[in-house]
Amino acid sequence: MKPQRLEALASHPLVARIGATPLVEIELAREAGRGVRLFAKLESVNPGGSIKDRPVARMLMQAVADGRLTEGRRLLDSSSGNAGISYAMLGAALGIPVTIVVPGNASEERLARIAAHGAELIVTDPLEGYDFALQEAKRLAETYPDRYWYCDQYSNPANWRAHYEATGGEILAQLAQRGLGPPDAFVAGVGTGGTITGVGRRLKEARRDVHVAAVIPETFPGIEGLKPLGHPGDIVPSILDEAVIDERMSVTLDDAVAVCRQLACEGLFVGPSSGAYVYGALQLATTGRFRTLVTILNDTGERYVSTGMWKRPTCSTQ
């Protein structure tokens, strides 16, 4: 039964459409520094609408290959929203029952899409944050081991490997197609740590002195999908390789939303974590130390309309 399930997962049209996303150039960077070029992976084109499709598909395939996702058990994990959508989408497509623990501050759009795919939603107190949702998923897995298979994206090595083998490799190949070598700098954040660990390791293998910067949000109100690391009691994801990070940069939700609105005027409609990444990249661009920078546009801004971030138009009327 295991080989058939693995083959069905690997060959499913949704899985086949994950990855190979465009590398777009951000024009804002030209204002930040003379000769600076900033590129970003446009991850909203994945079937689930975010970069989380990559690690979730990889973790599911690895679990099926290892025989850990057995018949009769529900897939369980915690998520700030986008990974939950990926789990729910692929679960619905492949007949895998899914339970997702989500903090109550996830946007209405993300909660609605998880529910639309038929996944069971357990919503925790928004004031308790992401770490509480993580702890609740772990508690459920330990209490009901026969009911749940705990994917645990925060400690699952298939998470960062998806970005090492695919996302990072795509960045190098797409830069090479433009006649460019590995970037001078890469900017991302830490949710599970999978992206910055996997891409950071791959880029540093290609060029040892690639500068890797992590944007760190304020504790409150925070930025959906990003952990505010650095405070006593913060849970550090076990897959996060902190040695790959050369610099930590503070970013506020206001900073991120302001950049999202500027990107919308370029035709790029993205969510606040993407705005935070581009904000960090623009800060690096102003230093004059880096000519080629790369970051990630994690998902679409359509997922955050209910948060009010798009109420103030900024583009001039065409």
N, C-alpha and C positions, 0 to 999 in steps of 0.2 A: 504493500500500500504506500510505503514511504517514497519509492522511486516515482510512482505515478503522481503523487501530490507535488513532489519537487518539480517534475516535468511540467505539470499543469501551471505551477506558479512561475517558473522561469519563462515559459512560452506564452503566458497570457499577454494579450495586446496592451493592456494597461502598463504592465511591467516593462514591456519592450519600448514603451514611449518615455520611460523615465531616464533623465540624463541627456547628454549631448545638447545642452542648453546654449543659447547664443551668448557670446561675449560682446557686450555693447560698450561704447565709449561714452563717458560722462563729460559733457561739455562744460559743466560748472568748474571743472578743474583748471580750465584754461584761464579763468579769472583768478584762481588761487595762486598760480605760479607760472612764470614764463617757461614754455617748453615742456610743462608737465602734462602727462597723459594718464588719465584714470580710466580703467576698464572694470566692468562688473558682469558677473554671471547672472543672467536673467532667469531666475528659478521659478517664476510664476507660470512658466509654460509647461511645467510638469503636470501630469494628469490630476494630481491632488492639489495643484496650485501653489506648491512651495518646495523648498529644498529638502524637506523632511521625507519626501517620497524616496529619496536615495537611500538613506540609512534604514528606513523601515522595510523596504523591499529586501535589502541585503540581510537584515536581521531575521526576517521571516524565512528566507531561503536557507540561511544557515541553521535555523531551528528545525526546519523540516528535514534538512540533510542529516542533522545529528539525531533525529528522532525525538526531539524534546517537545515538539508541538503535536501531541498525540490527540487522537479522536476523543471527543467527550470533554476536553478541557477548553476553557475560554482563554483567549489571549488577554493579558492584563498589563497595563502600564499607566504611568502618570504622564501628563503632557500639559504644556501651556496652551495647546490648541492645534497647531499645525501637524505635529506628529500624530495627534489623535485623529485628525482628518485622514491622514495616510493609512493608519491602522484600520479605520472604519471603512474606507474606500476599498482597500485590498481585501479586507475581511469579507465584505459584502460580495465582491467579485469571485472570491475563492471558497465561499461557504465556511469561513472561519468565524465563530462567534467572538465578539470583542467587547471588553469592558475598559473604559477609560476614566481615570480619576483626573479631574481638571479643576484648577482654582477658579473661584467664582468671578475673578476679574477678567477672564477670557472674554473676548468680544462676542456679542450676540450672534454674529455671522458664523464664527467658528463653532460655537456650541450648536447652532442650528444645523450646520453641515454634518457634524459628527452624528447627530441624532437622525438626520435624513438617511444616512446609510444603515441605520438600524442598530448602531452600537449602543450598549448600555452606558449611560453617563452617570458618574458619581461626582457631584460638584461640591467642592470644599469651600470653607470660609475664605473670602478674598483677602481679608486682613491677615490671614495666616501665611499667605504667599505660596510660592511654588514648592518650597521645601516641605511644607505640611502635606501637600498633595502627594509628593514623593513618598513621604513616610506612611501615608495612609495606604497607598498601593502596596508598599512593602508589608504592612500589617495584614492586609487582606491575603496576600500571597502566602504568608507564614501561617495564617489562621486556617485557610482553606486550600491546602496544597493539591487536593484532588480535583478541586473546581477550576483553579487558575494555573496557567503557565505564565510566569512573570518575565516579560521580555527585558525590562529594566534597561532602557536606552542610556541611562547615566553610567552604566558599568559594562555594557555589552560591547566587546571589541569589534564586532561587525559594524558598529556605528562609525567609528573613526576610519575603519578600513574602506568603507564605501567612499569616503572623501579622499583618502590617500590614493586609491586605485582609479577612481573615476573623476571626481571634481578637480583634484589637483592635476591629474594627467591632462584633462581637457584644457585647463588654463594654460599649461605649458605648450600644448599643441596649437591652441588658437593664437597665442602670442607669436609662435613660430610662423604661422601662416601669414602674419602681418610683418614678418621680417624682424621680429623682436625676440630677445632672449628672455630668460626668467625675470620676473619683475624686481624692482628695487625694494618694494614694500608690499605687504599684504595686510589688510585690515579686516577683522571679523570680531565677533563677540563670543560670549560663553553662555550657552543654554545648557546643553549636555556636555559641551566641550568637543563634540565629534568633528565639527567643521574645522575649527582652528587647529586641532591636533592633527587631523588627517591631511588637510591642505598644507598646513605649516610644515609638517615633516616632509611631504613630497617636494615642496618648493625648496626647502633647505638642502635636500639631497641634490637637487639640480644646481643650486647656488648657495653655498654655505652662509653668505652674508645677507641673504634676504631678511629684511627687517619685518618682523611680525608684531603687529600691534593689536591689543584687545581693548575694545571699548567697554567700559564698565558703567552701568546706569546707577543713578541714585536709588536709595532704598525705597523711597516713596515719592511720587507715584510709581516709579519704575518704568520699564519698557517691556511690553509683552514679549516673552520669549528669551529675555536676557536676564542672567542672574547678577544680582548686586554683590559680587564677591568682595571679600576684604574685611568683613565685620565678624566679630566673635560669634560663633554658632552657625555661620553660613556653611551649608553643605557643599563641599567641593566635589564635583563629579569624579569618580575614580578613573574614568578614561581620559580626563583632561591632563595633557602633558604640559605642565607649567613651564618646563624648560624651553619649550618652543617659543614662548612669549618673550619678546624683547622689551615691550613697553605696554603699560596700561594707561588708558586715556579716559578721563571722566566725561560723561555725556548726560545731559538731562533730556527729559521727554520733550520739553520745549525746543531744545536744539534739534532733536530728531525730526519733530513734526515740521519745523521751519524748512529743513532740507527736503523733506518729502514734498512740500508744496512747491519748492523750486524745481525739483525733479519732474513734477507733474507738468510744469511749463515746458519741459523738454520732451514730453510725451511718455514719461516713465511714471506709472502709477503704482507706488509701492507702499508697504507698511512701515511702521515706526522703527522696527529693528534695522531695516534697510537704510532708513534715514540716519540712524545712529552710526552705522558703518560708514556711510558716505561722509557724514560730518567728521568722523575721525580721519578719514582719508584726506579730506580737504585741509584739516589742521596740519597733517604731515606735509601736504603739498606746499603750504605757505613757508615751511622751514627752508626750502631750497636744497634740501639734502637728497631728495628723491625725484627721479624723472619719470619713472613708470611705476604706477601703483595699480593694485588689483583688489577688488572687494566683491561682496556678494549682495545681490538684491534678493532677499529671502522669499518674499511672497508679494501678493497684490494688495494695493490699498483698498480694494473693494471689500476686504475682510474687516475694515475698521470704520466704515461709514457711521455706524451707530455710536462710535466713541466721540463723534463731533469734530474729529481732526480735519475734516474737509469743509467745515462750515464757512471759512473765510477764504474766498477766492483770491488768488495772488497774480494770476496771469492777466495780461492786458487783453482786451477783447479783439479778436481777429477780424 
